[in-house]
């Protein structure tokens, strides 16, 4: 595990974009596992700038997203499909046919999970998986539990996750209570993992994830067992690692 300590969010975003860009340059048809939420926004902005300056070509890149709310259509401004279009896909030359996100409108939960796992396998697996870190240690929407979910599944969102995500909605009542998410096993099969952590509110959970016991009560702790993990954290997030 390599840990990069950077001064602030801007530096984190630049460093993450450089690592993702290197992956694309080394393997133009790579499969990127992408994340949503506030943390990767700056990273995506930096990637778009690299494309606009002519330094990066997304035309052969394939992508699979970590998760999607259940019950929300892609044209809903709070869907992760919409988020990816607004923050990255519409700003680079990636072919939308090469992008993949769980279908939040599929009423057949088991069928959708099986379908999405099949999509990932058909692409040959994930070359680099981008992750954020939830306040309770979740990665994707894999919430603290008594076991590590293996495959893509439908999950009931924890109260703390609903509380954290309500800022994107008019109220907490509008936040979906379920989501489709890659399982821990799916994430761990990625050849490389890039974890981004920013802000003092993540300091304690980052320490538990990297230095505590490997336990499904802290889902991100499983990354200690992965053979190729890069962590980029700003000074505030690293405060508890002293």
Secondary structure as UniProt FT lines:
FT   STRAND          2..6
FT   HELIX           9..26
FT   TURN            28..29
FT   STRAND          31..34
FT   TURN            39..40
FT   HELIX           41..52
FT   TURN            53..54
FT   TURN            59..60
FT   STRAND          62..65
FT   STRAND          67..69
FT   TURN            70..71
FT   TURN            74..75
FT   TURN            77..78
FT   HELIX           80..87
FT   HELIX           89..91
FT   HELIX           96..98
FT   STRAND          99..100
FT   TURN            104..105
FT   HELIX           109..122
FT   TURN            123..124
FT   STRAND          128..131
FT   TURN            135..136
FT   TURN            140..141
FT   STRAND          153..156
FT   HELIX           159..165
FT   HELIX           166..168
FT   HELIX           172..174
FT   STRAND          178..181
FT   HELIX           184..188
FT   STRAND          192..197
FT   HELIX           200..202
FT   HELIX           203..211
FT   TURN            216..217
FT   HELIX           219..225
FT   STRAND          229..234
FT   TURN            235..238
FT   HELIX           239..241
//
